[in-house]
Amino acid sequence: MHKSIVGWDIGGAHIKAAVIGSDGKVAQVIQLPCPLWKGLDYLIRAVKNMLDQINLADCQHVITMTGELVDFFDGRDDGVKQIIQTMQNCLVDKQVIIYAGLEGLVEINQLENKHYAAIASANWLASSSYIASQQAEALFVDIGSTTTDLLIICNHQVKALGLTDYQRMRSDELVYTGIVRTPVMAIAQTASFLGDNIGLMAEYFASMADVYRLTGELNEAHDQTETADGGDKTLLASAQRLSRMTGYEYSANDLPIWKQFAENIKAQQKNKILQACQRQLSRQLISEDAIFIGAGVGRFLVKQIADDLGYGYCDFTDLIDVKYVNNSIDVADCAPAVAVALLACSI
């Protein structure tokens, strides 16, 4: 029996943690906002808050990250170094292990500068590596609040074309689009509106959280980010923010118009992700009997895309042994944190 393990996924906008009990089951998952670009104090506060909720005296901590990319840091190596140092300060006298991608799990006191490149933004590899241990072939798609990861699993191996963000964006294994934080202007420059195809304003007037609030697909617990105008997170407030993209005078009586507009914006984002899926499938590494495995707060889109392309679908949650019920945040929302903890359980 292992001691309890806490997996951490340190992002640039959120921090996620997953607790694996000594029985190997997921006992708890937590997600909190953490605008790391504003400074390390936000990370410290979020970690302390989460440690109070976890409240485990004797456990092992395993860390993966993407937050090193925020522009608070001079570069990736500097970000990795500062995040690790901050986490070490928060976890004094705790056993801390860092996930270093293909180099595996490294005790924090054995880390060297040469490990930093492998540590940077490797959380996708933790998730896909765990899935590969459970599934012979699949297309794994993790749609988060900000980005989308797409990985082919073949013969229980992750068949990634790229490792760095640059390489993965070239191969469409990383698509910089998500269902909460992404600005609408990053999704569409034109849209169908009132029977016309019109240009949209290139202003940060609305985010995709507004779009999915109007389509009825947003879990409000997933929207932990301030709105574009700092206003309310209601249907009417989201409709008003979207209206600013068109220049059309807003009226609360026009809610059906804005719901239809939101559906068009959604379709454009969904199509972008679908095209990235098709690019991975075109490598012909998996059979037509393979399934899509969906994770992240936007995995409802993964299921829709799988249906559109004629593939079966499996939720990341269905691959995990869970012993708690949480209707707000679940294991698939925090897949890298859960995966890195489970990977540590296996050693």
C-alpha positions as CSV (number, residue, x, y, z in Angstrom):
1,M,0.0,0.0,0.0
2,H,1.3,3.4,-1.0
3,K,0.9,6.5,1.2
4,S,-1.5,9.1,-0.1
5,I,-0.3,11.0,-3.2
6,V,-1.2,14.5,-4.2
7,G,-0.8,15.3,-7.9
8,W,-0.4,19.0,-8.8
9,D,-0.9,20.6,-12.2
10,I,0.4,24.2,-12.1
11,G,-1.1,26.2,-15.0
12,G,-0.8,29.8,-15.9
13,A,-4.5,30.5,-15.1
14,H,-5.5,27.6,-12.8
15,I,-4.0,25.2,-10.3
16,K,-5.4,21.7,-10.0
17,A,-4.7,19.0,-7.4
18,A,-5.8,15.4,-7.1
19,V,-5.5,13.2,-4.1
20,I,-5.0,9.5,-4.5
21,G,-5.6,7.6,-1.3
22,S,-3.6,4.7,0.0
23,D,-6.1,2.4,-1.7
24,G,-5.2,3.8,-5.1
25,K,-8.5,5.5,-5.6
26,V,-9.1,9.2,-6.3
27,A,-10.3,10.7,-3.1
28,Q,-10.4,14.4,-4.0
29,V,-9.9,16.9,-6.9
30,I,-9.7,20.6,-6.6
31,Q,-9.3,23.5,-9.1
32,L,-8.7,27.1,-8.1
33,P,-7.9,30.2,-10.2
34,C,-4.3,31.3,-10.2
35,P,-3.4,34.2,-12.5
36,L,0.3,33.3,-12.4
37,W,1.2,36.1,-14.8
38,K,0.5,38.5,-11.9
39,G,3.1,37.0,-9.7
40,L,4.1,34.1,-7.5
41,D,2.1,35.4,-4.6
42,Y,-1.0,34.1,-6.4
43,L,0.5,30.6,-6.6
44,I,1.4,30.7,-2.9
45,R,-2.1,31.7,-1.9
46,A,-3.7,29.1,-4.1
47,V,-1.5,26.3,-2.9
48,K,-2.0,27.2,0.8
49,N,-5.8,27.3,0.2
50,M,-5.7,23.8,-1.4
51,L,-3.5,22.3,1.3
52,D,-6.0,23.5,3.8
53,Q,-8.7,21.6,1.9
54,I,-6.6,18.5,1.4
55,N,-5.5,18.4,5.0
56,L,-3.1,15.4,4.8
57,A,-0.2,15.2,7.1
58,D,1.7,12.3,5.6
59,C,1.7,12.2,1.8
60,Q,3.8,12.4,-1.3
61,H,3.5,15.3,-3.7
62,V,4.0,15.0,-7.5
63,I,4.1,18.1,-9.7
64,T,3.6,18.8,-13.4
65,M,3.2,22.2,-15.0
66,T,2.5,24.6,-17.9
67,G,2.6,27.8,-15.9
68,E,6.3,28.4,-16.8
69,L,5.1,30.0,-20.0
70,V,3.5,33.1,-18.5
71,D,5.2,36.3,-19.2
72,F,6.0,36.9,-15.6
73,F,9.1,34.8,-16.1
74,D,12.1,35.6,-18.3
75,G,11.8,32.2,-20.1
76,R,10.8,28.6,-19.7
77,D,13.8,27.5,-17.7
78,D,13.3,30.5,-15.3
79,G,9.6,29.7,-15.0
80,V,10.3,26.0,-14.2
81,K,12.9,27.0,-11.7
82,Q,10.8,29.6,-9.9
83,I,7.7,27.4,-9.8
84,I,9.6,24.5,-8.4
85,Q,11.2,26.7,-5.7
86,T,7.9,28.2,-4.8
87,M,6.2,24.8,-4.5
88,Q,9.2,23.5,-2.4
89,N,8.7,26.4,-0.1
90,C,5.0,25.7,0.2
91,L,5.7,22.0,0.8
92,V,8.4,22.2,3.4
93,D,9.5,18.8,4.9
94,K,7.3,17.0,2.3
95,Q,8.4,14.4,-0.2
96,V,8.2,16.2,-3.6
97,I,8.7,14.6,-7.0
98,I,8.7,16.5,-10.3
99,Y,7.3,15.0,-13.5
100,A,10.0,15.4,-16.2
101,G,8.2,14.0,-19.2
102,L,10.2,11.3,-21.0
103,E,12.8,11.4,-18.3
104,G,10.2,10.3,-15.8
105,L,9.7,11.2,-12.2
106,V,12.6,13.0,-10.5
107,E,13.0,13.6,-6.8
108,I,13.2,17.4,-6.2
109,N,16.6,17.2,-4.5
110,Q,18.0,15.4,-7.6
111,L,16.8,17.9,-10.1
112,E,19.4,19.5,-12.4
113,N,19.2,22.3,-14.9
114,K,19.2,19.8,-17.7
115,H,15.8,18.5,-16.5
116,Y,14.0,21.9,-17.0
117,A,13.3,21.5,-20.8
118,A,11.6,18.1,-20.1
119,I,9.6,19.5,-17.2
120,A,8.2,22.5,-19.1
121,S,4.6,22.0,-20.2
122,A,4.7,18.2,-20.0
123,N,1.3,17.8,-18.3
124,W,-0.2,16.5,-21.6
125,L,2.4,13.7,-21.6
126,A,1.4,12.7,-18.1
127,S,-2.3,12.3,-19.1
128,S,-1.6,10.6,-22.4
129,S,1.0,8.2,-20.8
130,Y,-1.5,7.1,-18.2
131,I,-4.2,6.5,-20.9
132,A,-1.7,4.5,-22.9
133,S,-1.2,2.3,-19.9
134,Q,-5.0,1.6,-19.9
135,Q,-5.9,1.7,-23.6
136,A,-4.3,0.0,-26.7
137,E,-5.4,2.6,-29.2
138,A,-7.3,5.9,-29.0
139,L,-7.3,9.5,-30.0
140,F,-7.0,11.4,-26.7
141,V,-8.4,14.9,-26.8
142,D,-8.2,17.2,-23.7
143,I,-10.1,20.5,-24.2
144,G,-9.4,22.8,-21.3
145,S,-10.3,26.4,-20.5
146,T,-7.5,27.7,-22.7
147,T,-5.9,25.0,-24.9
148,T,-6.6,21.7,-26.6
149,D,-4.3,18.7,-26.6
150,L,-4.6,15.9,-29.1
151,L,-2.5,12.7,-28.9
152,I,-2.6,9.4,-30.7
153,I,-2.3,6.2,-28.6
154,C,-1.1,3.2,-30.6
155,N,0.0,-0.2,-29.2
156,H,-0.2,1.3,-25.6
157,Q,2.3,4.0,-26.6
158,V,1.9,7.8,-27.0
159,K,2.8,8.6,-30.6
160,A,3.5,12.3,-30.3
161,L,5.1,14.1,-33.2
162,G,6.2,17.0,-31.0
163,L,7.4,17.6,-27.4
164,T,7.8,21.3,-27.1
165,D,4.8,23.7,-27.5
166,Y,6.3,25.0,-30.8
167,Q,6.6,21.5,-32.2
168,R,3.2,20.5,-31.0
169,M,1.5,23.6,-32.5
170,R,3.2,22.8,-35.8
171,S,1.7,19.2,-35.7
172,D,-1.7,20.3,-34.4
173,E,-1.2,18.3,-31.3
174,L,-1.6,21.5,-29.4
175,V,-4.4,23.9,-30.5
176,Y,-4.5,27.1,-28.6
177,T,-8.2,27.2,-28.1
178,G,-10.4,26.5,-25.1
179,I,-14.0,26.9,-23.9
180,V,-13.6,29.4,-21.1
181,R,-10.7,31.9,-21.5
182,T,-10.3,32.1,-25.2
183,P,-11.4,35.5,-26.6
184,V,-14.2,35.3,-29.2
185,M,-12.0,37.4,-31.6
186,A,-9.4,34.6,-31.6
187,I,-12.1,32.1,-32.9
188,A,-13.9,34.1,-35.6
189,Q,-13.3,37.1,-37.7
190,T,-16.7,36.7,-39.4
191,A,-19.9,35.0,-38.4
192,S,-23.4,34.3,-39.6
193,F,-25.7,37.0,-38.0
194,L,-29.3,37.8,-39.0
195,G,-28.9,36.1,-42.4
196,D,-25.7,37.8,-43.3
197,N,-22.0,36.8,-43.0
198,I,-20.6,39.8,-41.2
199,G,-17.1,40.9,-39.9
200,L,-16.6,40.9,-36.2
201,M,-14.8,43.5,-34.1
202,A,-11.3,42.6,-33.2
203,E,-11.8,43.6,-29.5
204,Y,-11.7,41.6,-26.3
205,F,-15.4,42.1,-25.8
206,A,-16.4,38.5,-25.0
207,S,-14.9,35.1,-24.3
208,M,-15.9,31.6,-25.2
209,A,-17.4,31.2,-21.7
210,D,-20.0,33.7,-22.9
211,V,-20.6,31.5,-26.0
212,Y,-21.1,28.3,-24.0
213,R,-23.2,30.0,-21.4
214,L,-25.6,30.8,-24.2
215,T,-25.5,27.4,-25.8
216,G,-26.3,25.9,-22.3
217,E,-23.1,23.8,-22.2
218,L,-21.0,25.7,-19.7
219,N,-20.6,24.2,-16.2
220,E,-20.4,27.5,-14.2
221,A,-18.0,25.9,-11.8
222,H,-15.5,25.8,-14.6
223,D,-15.6,29.5,-15.3
224,Q,-13.2,30.8,-12.7
225,T,-12.0,33.8,-14.8
226,E,-13.2,37.4,-14.8
227,T,-15.4,38.3,-17.7
228,A,-14.1,40.6,-20.5
229,D,-16.0,43.6,-19.0
230,G,-15.7,42.6,-15.4
231,G,-19.5,42.2,-15.4
232,D,-21.9,39.4,-14.3
233,K,-21.9,35.8,-15.5
234,T,-25.5,35.6,-16.5
235,L,-27.2,34.8,-19.8
236,L,-28.2,38.4,-20.5
237,A,-24.7,39.7,-19.5
238,S,-23.1,37.2,-21.8
239,A,-25.5,38.1,-24.6
240,Q,-24.6,41.8,-24.2
241,R,-20.9,41.1,-24.4
242,L,-21.4,39.0,-27.5
243,S,-23.5,41.8,-29.1
244,R,-20.5,44.2,-28.8
245,M,-18.7,42.0,-31.3
246,T,-21.2,42.9,-34.0
247,G,-22.0,46.5,-33.3
248,Y,-25.7,45.6,-33.2
249,E,-27.7,47.4,-30.6
250,Y,-28.3,45.1,-27.7
251,S,-31.8,44.5,-26.3
252,A,-32.7,42.0,-23.6
253,N,-35.6,40.9,-25.8
254,D,-33.2,39.6,-28.5
255,L,-31.8,36.8,-26.4
256,P,-32.8,34.2,-29.1
257,I,-30.7,36.1,-31.7
258,W,-27.6,35.9,-29.5
259,K,-28.1,32.3,-28.7
260,Q,-28.1,31.6,-32.5
261,F,-25.0,33.8,-32.9
262,A,-23.3,31.8,-30.1
263,E,-24.1,28.5,-31.9
264,N,-22.3,29.9,-35.0
265,I,-19.2,30.8,-33.0
266,K,-19.2,27.5,-31.3
267,A,-19.4,25.7,-34.7
268,Q,-16.3,27.6,-35.8
269,Q,-14.3,26.6,-32.7
270,K,-15.6,23.0,-32.9
271,N,-14.6,22.8,-36.6
272,K,-11.1,24.0,-35.8
273,I,-10.7,21.2,-33.3
274,L,-12.3,18.7,-35.6
275,Q,-9.8,19.5,-38.3
276,A,-6.9,18.9,-35.8
277,C,-8.5,15.5,-35.0
278,Q,-8.7,14.7,-38.7
279,R,-5.0,15.5,-39.1
280,Q,-4.1,13.1,-36.3
281,L,-6.3,10.4,-37.7
282,S,-4.8,10.9,-41.2
283,R,-1.5,9.4,-39.8
284,Q,-3.4,6.1,-40.0
285,L,-1.8,4.8,-36.8
286,I,-5.1,3.7,-35.3
287,S,-8.0,1.7,-36.7
288,E,-11.6,2.8,-37.3
289,D,-12.5,0.8,-34.2
290,A,-10.4,3.0,-32.1
291,I,-12.2,5.4,-29.7
292,F,-11.9,9.0,-28.7
293,I,-11.1,9.6,-25.1
294,G,-12.2,13.0,-23.8
295,A,-10.8,15.1,-20.9
296,G,-10.9,18.7,-19.8
297,V,-13.8,21.0,-19.1
298,G,-14.7,21.1,-22.8
299,R,-14.8,17.4,-23.4
300,F,-18.5,17.6,-24.3
301,L,-17.1,18.9,-27.6
302,V,-14.9,15.8,-27.9
303,K,-17.9,13.5,-27.7
304,Q,-19.7,15.6,-30.3
305,I,-16.7,15.5,-32.7
306,A,-16.3,11.7,-32.2
307,D,-20.0,11.3,-33.1
308,D,-19.6,13.5,-36.2
309,L,-16.6,11.5,-37.4
310,G,-18.2,8.1,-36.6
311,Y,-16.0,7.1,-33.6
312,G,-16.9,5.7,-30.2
313,Y,-16.3,7.9,-27.2
314,C,-15.0,7.2,-23.7
315,D,-14.7,9.7,-20.9
316,F,-11.4,10.0,-19.0
317,T,-13.5,9.6,-15.8
318,D,-14.4,6.0,-16.9
319,L,-10.8,5.0,-16.8
320,I,-10.3,6.1,-13.2
321,D,-11.2,4.4,-9.9
322,V,-13.0,7.1,-7.9
323,K,-14.4,7.0,-4.4
324,Y,-16.0,10.4,-4.1
325,V,-18.8,12.4,-5.7
326,N,-18.4,15.9,-6.9
327,N,-20.8,17.5,-9.3
328,S,-18.7,20.7,-9.8
329,I,-15.1,19.6,-10.6
330,D,-14.3,16.0,-11.5
331,V,-11.3,13.9,-12.4
332,A,-11.6,14.5,-16.1
333,D,-11.5,18.3,-15.5
334,C,-8.1,17.7,-13.7
335,A,-6.7,14.9,-15.9
336,P,-3.0,15.8,-15.7
337,A,-3.1,16.2,-11.9
338,V,-4.9,12.8,-11.6
339,A,-2.6,11.2,-14.1
340,V,0.7,12.3,-12.6
341,A,-0.4,11.1,-9.2
342,L,-1.4,7.7,-10.6
343,L,1.9,7.4,-12.5
344,A,3.6,8.0,-9.2
345,C,1.5,5.2,-7.6
346,S,2.8,2.7,-10.2
347,I,6.4,3.0,-9.1
